[in-house]
């Protein structure tokens, strides 16, 4: 079955560079970002893992864990992460999954369920679909899914922006407009009547259309 937004994130038990984990137990009561890679020792992915290490403190501030995945064994991960640290200039403090049997990639629809074989003998090209990002909430439901081509490095600043938006909108009855950044005006969701909005926002709001009401970020 295909995964959709708000589906329960499939759970799994797997070996990582931090030992064996149960994914849901590992998430606990936090948010989580799972980002996958088709192969160790690939250039774009090397820059991505390094950048994520350099901004891990930003995810920590947002009560969010990060975890990488690559379809190679732990022995390769250990060697590759030394390169990642050298290139990125930051230590890798988050775990990286060794998805050698393709189990997690299949669970998360990055491969067809009937894909056969293991990591051995596979190339980055045959694993090209394993370039996805999932944001998962404390309820263990999928909040965001994105897949990138191998030649395009991912923008993890955008992931932080989306995470800020989702955490804000989970707490308040608002949505965020196009290109929204932390601290900018937000939108009162249509399900909130003007009467209810007056109680929540006694300072008032700006009505651009009856269905589009902007207000300062709560």
Secondary structure, DSSP 8 states (H G I E B T S, - for coil): ----TTSB----EEEETTEEEEHHHHHTTSEEEEEEES-TT-HHHHHHHHHHHHTHHHHHHTTEEEEEEESS-HHHHHHHHHHHHHHHSS---S-EEE-TTSHHHHHTTSS-TT----STT--TTTTTT--EEEEE-TTSBEEEEEE--TTS---HHHHHHHHHHHHHHHHSSEE--TT--TTS-EEE-TTS-HHHHHHH-TT--EEEETTEEEE---
